[in-house]
Amino acid sequence: MNYCEKCGHKNENPDQQFCVNCGQPFESNDTSSKGDMDDRLLSTKQVKQEKTPMTKKHKRIIIFSSAITIVLVVFFLIGNYITSHERLADNFVEALEEKDPDKVAKLLSFSKGKEEIDSADTKGFLKYLEENPEIAEDIGQSVLEQSKILDSKNEIRSMEEYTDRVFYGNGNDMVLLAKGERFLFFDTYELIVEPVYVNLSTNVEDAALFAGDEEVANSDSSDYSKKVGPFLPGTYTFSAEVDTDMVALTTESQATVLNQVEDVGLYFDVSYISFEVPFESELKSRVLLDDKEIDFNIYGGEEFGPVLLDGSMNIAVEVDFPWGTMRTADQPLESNYVPVVFEINEDLQEQMKLTLQSYTDLYMESLIDNDIAALNGFSENLQYQYESDFSIHNYLDTYTYYRQIAGMHVDKENVDVYLDDDTFYLNLLIEEEYKYGSYYKDEGMDEGSESDTSIYNYELIYKDNSWNVYDKYSQYYSELTSPVDLEVSTDLITIGEGSQEVSTSASADELNESEMEDYMDSYFQTMVSSINERDFSISEAVLDPAGSYYSEHKDYLVYLEEKGITEELLDVELVEFEQVDEGYNVTTKEEYNIYYDDGTGKNKLFESEFLVTPVDDGIKVNTLVSTTELESKDL
């Protein structure tokens, strides 16, 4: 047994002349002829040349295998190219140059979450790059450089590193080229962008908030804020729309959003208003905004809005009262506070006419009859005025008095309604046209006497389903802005004609302390009435025409008129009196509240000395000897 010298194969057959493995001839000691060997070699070659040809199936297998190999090679080459970061980077740069939102959207991905980026998302991104072309060029170069880094296996390893480079670097790394998930045996890559968010805020409830054309939120308060996103870094237009019963408005804001969270305010130039009401109530009310009726409780304490305060909107209020509906005048909105001042409508005007006509008729009848008791249910102030008015009956032996209400006008736009202890009161500004005066019985009345006018605040009270006069006081320096004729008047009356009335004054030699005290009290009431009415004729009933105080009081009334001073008598005390040759020296203390035209007031206490002289029908003040201020304090 031997081995092949060429391939080392073991030869099992000693008679074998060549290696069955490689065909190498074996050396042999057999001296058979060389011709026999040549014959065998030739026979072997013939055998090889006469092998069986391949079948069709064999050929198909070989062809299919070759095709598969070629396909796999081509697939690998194509897949490797399609998934390559070089191609992705080139496509992105090309998309930026073309400003193609669809291409850019397909190439970019957010770093967080699974939100897909569509073409609408890229518009703000491309707008920002269009406005900043140098940044667009930097971003494209950065992506290409990142592709080279990936070739050198030095890619960025973490999103933290990426975020730092984007938000704290030079802005070139806004887009990160990074490895994605492996596809089969290919590496894939993606372009990653860190998302940004926006805090949208507004000052109006029920406002629709938009990012571009997409509604992203709806406000539920007047102090609303919501975080919306994600967005690609870029320049976006945000807007808000509100359409309520009160206003229909739109506002927008363009913002460049590069930081992780940006604040964008969508504020309307609107306000919320409060109604200045004099009392709280459960009365049903409505607001009329540009004549559009809106149910709203003005007594509820809530703010009304949103509205514009530029004067372009008009507002009014309606309230349903027990006597009917009252409405304020239309007024332009220019302040956050709206005073509620009602107007007199035709229905209330008729009620006022009946109430005031009834009141003036009763007053005149009671004055003629000297029946002050018939005037009841009024305020203390009005009762005090009646006492002063009715004091004329003390001087009917000498004088005849005349009175007439010639007309009344009410300011329809200056009406104040208030509620006190479940009772409604109504304050009206009324101008009275009247005739008022006196004359000596032997002279007769001046037929040419003219009417005069004064403005009063009438306070009416609503009781038993009707209005009644409760109080009345002078309103100096006031004017009616919108007068309406109430058609209220009385006939001219005279009191004391024919001396049918009997004077209640005592004669000079019969006066005692009680009578003097009553007289001085009547005197001060009459003088205060003359002062507040600015009517000298009232004082004529208590002043001696022969005395110095008669002319002094005329001058004093002019002074008070110029200063706008009024008085309220609080108390009179008789300190002492003594009879002298001319009549009586009388000393009193009197307390007043004195009011000035600037709205201030003082409480004052005086001590005064008078000379009271006898006249034909009793006594009158002749001289104010002295007056001393004892105390004074602010009201």
KADA-V446814 format. One record per backbone hydrogen bond with DSSP energy under -1.0 kcal/mol. CO is the residue of the C=O (numbers start at 1). NH is the residue of the N-H. E is the energy in kcal/mol with one decimal. If there is no record, write none. Layout:
co:CO nh:NH e:E
co:CO nh:NH e:E
This chain:
co:2 nh:11 e:-2.8
co:4 nh:8 e:-1.4
co:9 nh:4 e:-2.6
co:13 nh:16 e:-1.8
co:17 nh:26 e:-3.3
co:19 nh:23 e:-2.0
co:24 nh:19 e:-2.9
co:33 nh:37 e:-1.3
co:34 nh:38 e:-2.2
co:35 nh:39 e:-2.1
co:36 nh:40 e:-1.8
co:37 nh:41 e:-2.4
co:38 nh:42 e:-2.2
co:39 nh:43 e:-2.0
co:40 nh:44 e:-2.2
co:41 nh:45 e:-2.0
co:42 nh:46 e:-1.8
co:43 nh:47 e:-1.8
co:44 nh:48 e:-2.2
co:45 nh:49 e:-2.3
co:46 nh:50 e:-1.0
co:48 nh:51 e:-1.4
co:55 nh:59 e:-1.9
co:56 nh:60 e:-2.5
co:57 nh:61 e:-2.1
co:58 nh:62 e:-2.1
co:59 nh:63 e:-2.5
co:60 nh:64 e:-3.0
co:61 nh:65 e:-2.5
co:62 nh:66 e:-2.0
co:63 nh:67 e:-2.4
co:64 nh:68 e:-2.7
co:65 nh:69 e:-2.1
co:66 nh:70 e:-2.4
co:67 nh:71 e:-3.2
co:68 nh:72 e:-3.0
co:69 nh:73 e:-2.2
co:70 nh:74 e:-2.9
co:71 nh:75 e:-3.6
co:72 nh:76 e:-2.5
co:73 nh:77 e:-2.4
co:74 nh:78 e:-3.3
co:75 nh:79 e:-3.4
co:76 nh:80 e:-2.6
co:77 nh:81 e:-1.6
co:78 nh:82 e:-3.3
co:79 nh:83 e:-2.4
co:81 nh:84 e:-1.0
co:84 nh:88 e:-1.8
co:85 nh:89 e:-2.5
co:86 nh:90 e:-2.4
co:87 nh:91 e:-2.8
co:88 nh:92 e:-2.1
co:89 nh:93 e:-2.3
co:90 nh:94 e:-2.3
co:91 nh:95 e:-2.5
co:92 nh:96 e:-2.3
co:93 nh:97 e:-2.2
co:94 nh:98 e:-2.0
co:95 nh:100 e:-1.8
co:100 nh:104 e:-2.4
co:101 nh:105 e:-2.3
co:102 nh:106 e:-1.9
co:103 nh:107 e:-1.3
co:104 nh:108 e:-1.5
co:109 nh:193 e:-2.6
co:122 nh:126 e:-3.0
co:123 nh:127 e:-2.4
co:124 nh:128 e:-2.0
co:124 nh:235 e:-2.5
co:125 nh:129 e:-1.9
co:126 nh:130 e:-2.5
co:127 nh:131 e:-2.0
co:128 nh:132 e:-1.1
co:132 nh:135 e:-1.0
co:132 nh:136 e:-1.6
co:133 nh:137 e:-2.3
co:134 nh:138 e:-2.0
co:135 nh:139 e:-2.7
co:136 nh:140 e:-2.2
co:137 nh:141 e:-2.4
co:138 nh:142 e:-2.5
co:139 nh:143 e:-2.3
co:140 nh:144 e:-2.0
co:141 nh:145 e:-2.5
co:142 nh:146 e:-2.5
co:143 nh:147 e:-1.9
co:144 nh:148 e:-1.7
co:145 nh:149 e:-2.1
co:146 nh:150 e:-2.3
co:147 nh:151 e:-1.6
co:148 nh:152 e:-1.3
co:149 nh:154 e:-2.5
co:150 nh:153 e:-1.5
co:158 nh:162 e:-1.6
co:159 nh:163 e:-3.4
co:160 nh:164 e:-2.3
co:161 nh:165 e:-1.9
co:162 nh:166 e:-2.5
co:163 nh:167 e:-2.8
co:164 nh:168 e:-1.8
co:176 nh:192 e:-3.3
co:178 nh:190 e:-2.8
co:183 nh:186 e:-3.1
co:186 nh:183 e:-2.1
co:188 nh:180 e:-3.0
co:190 nh:178 e:-2.5
co:191 nh:109 e:-2.0
co:192 nh:176 e:-3.0
co:193 nh:111 e:-1.9
co:196 nh:231 e:-2.4
co:197 nh:262 e:-2.3
co:198 nh:228 e:-3.1
co:199 nh:264 e:-2.6
co:200 nh:226 e:-2.5
co:201 nh:266 e:-3.6
co:202 nh:224 e:-1.8
co:207 nh:219 e:-2.5
co:208 nh:241 e:-2.4
co:209 nh:216 e:-2.6
co:209 nh:217 e:-1.3
co:210 nh:239 e:-2.0
co:211 nh:214 e:-1.7
co:214 nh:211 e:-2.7
co:217 nh:209 e:-2.9
co:219 nh:206 e:-1.7
co:224 nh:202 e:-2.0
co:226 nh:200 e:-2.8
co:228 nh:198 e:-2.6
co:231 nh:196 e:-2.6
co:234 nh:257 e:-3.3
co:236 nh:255 e:-2.7
co:237 nh:212 e:-2.7
co:238 nh:253 e:-3.3
co:239 nh:210 e:-3.4
co:240 nh:251 e:-2.2
co:241 nh:208 e:-2.9
co:242 nh:249 e:-2.5
co:247 nh:244 e:-3.2
co:249 nh:242 e:-2.4
co:251 nh:240 e:-2.9
co:253 nh:238 e:-3.0
co:255 nh:236 e:-2.9
co:257 nh:234 e:-1.8
co:260 nh:197 e:-2.2
co:262 nh:199 e:-3.4
co:264 nh:201 e:-1.8
co:268 nh:270 e:-2.3
co:271 nh:307 e:-2.3
co:273 nh:304 e:-2.9
co:274 nh:338 e:-2.7
co:275 nh:277 e:-1.2
co:276 nh:340 e:-1.7
co:284 nh:320 e:-2.5
co:286 nh:318 e:-2.5
co:287 nh:294 e:-3.0
co:288 nh:316 e:-1.6
co:289 nh:292 e:-1.8
co:292 nh:289 e:-2.5
co:294 nh:287 e:-2.9
co:297 nh:300 e:-1.6
co:304 nh:273 e:-3.0
co:307 nh:271 e:-2.7
co:313 nh:333 e:-2.9
co:314 nh:290 e:-3.0
co:315 nh:331 e:-1.9
co:316 nh:288 e:-2.9
co:317 nh:328 e:-2.4
co:318 nh:286 e:-2.5
co:319 nh:326 e:-2.6
co:321 nh:324 e:-1.3
co:324 nh:321 e:-2.3
co:326 nh:319 e:-2.4
co:327 nh:343 e:-2.9
co:331 nh:315 e:-2.5
co:333 nh:311 e:-2.0
co:336 nh:274 e:-2.9
co:338 nh:276 e:-2.7
co:345 nh:349 e:-2.6
co:346 nh:350 e:-1.8
co:347 nh:351 e:-1.6
co:348 nh:352 e:-2.7
co:349 nh:353 e:-2.2
co:350 nh:354 e:-2.1
co:351 nh:355 e:-2.3
co:352 nh:356 e:-2.8
co:353 nh:357 e:-2.2
co:354 nh:358 e:-2.1
co:355 nh:359 e:-2.0
co:356 nh:360 e:-2.5
co:357 nh:361 e:-2.1
co:358 nh:362 e:-2.1
co:359 nh:363 e:-2.4
co:360 nh:364 e:-2.4
co:361 nh:365 e:-2.3
co:362 nh:366 e:-2.5
co:363 nh:367 e:-2.4
co:364 nh:368 e:-2.4
co:365 nh:369 e:-2.2
co:366 nh:371 e:-2.6
co:371 nh:374 e:-1.4
co:372 nh:375 e:-1.6
co:374 nh:376 e:-1.1
co:379 nh:383 e:-2.3
co:380 nh:384 e:-2.3
co:381 nh:385 e:-1.9
co:382 nh:386 e:-2.3
co:383 nh:387 e:-2.0
co:384 nh:388 e:-1.8
co:385 nh:389 e:-2.8
co:386 nh:390 e:-3.2
co:389 nh:392 e:-1.2
co:390 nh:393 e:-1.6
co:391 nh:394 e:-2.1
co:392 nh:395 e:-2.1
co:395 nh:399 e:-2.5
co:398 nh:441 e:-2.1
co:400 nh:439 e:-1.9
co:401 nh:495 e:-3.3
co:402 nh:437 e:-1.8
co:403 nh:493 e:-3.0
co:404 nh:435 e:-2.1
co:405 nh:490 e:-3.0
co:407 nh:433 e:-2.6
co:408 nh:486 e:-2.5
co:409 nh:431 e:-2.9
co:410 nh:484 e:-2.1
co:411 nh:414 e:-1.4
co:412 nh:344 e:-1.5
co:415 nh:342 e:-1.0
co:416 nh:427 e:-3.1
co:418 nh:425 e:-2.8
co:420 nh:423 e:-1.2
co:423 nh:420 e:-2.8
co:424 nh:462 e:-2.4
co:425 nh:418 e:-2.0
co:426 nh:460 e:-3.2
co:427 nh:416 e:-2.0
co:428 nh:458 e:-2.6
co:429 nh:411 e:-2.3
co:430 nh:456 e:-3.2
co:431 nh:409 e:-2.1
co:432 nh:454 e:-1.9
co:433 nh:406 e:-2.8
co:433 nh:407 e:-1.4
co:434 nh:452 e:-3.2
co:435 nh:404 e:-1.7
co:437 nh:402 e:-2.4
co:439 nh:400 e:-2.5
co:440 nh:443 e:-1.9
co:440 nh:444 e:-1.7
co:446 nh:449 e:-1.9
co:452 nh:434 e:-3.0
co:454 nh:432 e:-3.3
co:455 nh:475 e:-2.8
co:456 nh:430 e:-2.9
co:457 nh:473 e:-1.5
co:458 nh:428 e:-2.8
co:459 nh:470 e:-3.2
co:459 nh:471 e:-2.0
co:460 nh:426 e:-2.6
co:461 nh:468 e:-1.9
co:463 nh:466 e:-1.1
co:466 nh:463 e:-2.3
co:468 nh:461 e:-3.0
co:470 nh:379 e:-2.8
co:471 nh:459 e:-2.7
co:473 nh:457 e:-3.2
co:475 nh:478 e:-1.0
co:482 nh:412 e:-2.3
co:484 nh:410 e:-2.6
co:493 nh:403 e:-2.3
co:495 nh:401 e:-2.9
co:496 nh:499 e:-1.9
co:507 nh:510 e:-1.7
co:512 nh:516 e:-2.5
co:513 nh:517 e:-2.4
co:514 nh:518 e:-2.2
co:515 nh:519 e:-2.4
co:516 nh:520 e:-2.8
co:517 nh:521 e:-1.9
co:518 nh:522 e:-2.3
co:519 nh:523 e:-2.7
co:520 nh:524 e:-2.5
co:521 nh:525 e:-2.0
co:522 nh:526 e:-2.3
co:523 nh:527 e:-2.5
co:524 nh:528 e:-2.4
co:525 nh:529 e:-2.0
co:526 nh:530 e:-2.3
co:527 nh:531 e:-2.4
co:528 nh:532 e:-2.8
co:529 nh:533 e:-2.1
co:530 nh:535 e:-1.9
co:538 nh:541 e:-1.1
co:539 nh:542 e:-2.1
co:539 nh:543 e:-1.1
co:542 nh:621 e:-2.5
co:544 nh:547 e:-2.2
co:548 nh:552 e:-1.9
co:549 nh:553 e:-2.2
co:551 nh:555 e:-1.9
co:552 nh:556 e:-2.2
co:553 nh:557 e:-2.1
co:554 nh:558 e:-1.4
co:555 nh:559 e:-2.0
co:556 nh:560 e:-2.6
co:557 nh:561 e:-2.1
co:558 nh:562 e:-2.0
co:559 nh:563 e:-2.1
co:560 nh:564 e:-1.4
co:560 nh:565 e:-1.8
co:566 nh:595 e:-2.6
co:568 nh:593 e:-2.2
co:571 nh:591 e:-2.5
co:573 nh:589 e:-2.5
co:576 nh:587 e:-3.1
co:578 nh:585 e:-2.8
co:583 nh:580 e:-2.6
co:584 nh:612 e:-2.9
co:585 nh:578 e:-2.1
co:586 nh:610 e:-3.0
co:587 nh:575 e:-2.2
co:587 nh:576 e:-1.5
co:588 nh:608 e:-2.4
co:589 nh:573 e:-2.9
co:590 nh:606 e:-2.6
co:591 nh:570 e:-3.0
co:591 nh:571 e:-1.4
co:592 nh:604 e:-2.4
co:593 nh:568 e:-2.0
co:594 nh:602 e:-2.4
co:595 nh:566 e:-2.0
co:596 nh:599 e:-1.8
co:600 nh:596 e:-2.5
co:601 nh:635 e:-2.4
co:602 nh:594 e:-3.3
co:603 nh:633 e:-1.9
co:604 nh:592 e:-2.6
co:605 nh:630 e:-3.4
co:605 nh:631 e:-1.5
co:606 nh:590 e:-1.9
co:607 nh:628 e:-2.9
co:608 nh:588 e:-2.6
co:609 nh:625 e:-1.8
co:609 nh:626 e:-1.4
co:610 nh:586 e:-2.5
co:611 nh:622 e:-3.0
co:611 nh:623 e:-1.6
co:612 nh:584 e:-2.4
co:613 nh:620 e:-2.4
co:615 nh:618 e:-1.5
co:618 nh:615 e:-3.3
co:620 nh:613 e:-2.6
co:621 nh:544 e:-2.8
co:622 nh:549 e:-2.0
co:623 nh:611 e:-2.5
co:626 nh:609 e:-2.7
co:628 nh:607 e:-2.5
co:631 nh:605 e:-1.9
co:633 nh:603 e:-3.3
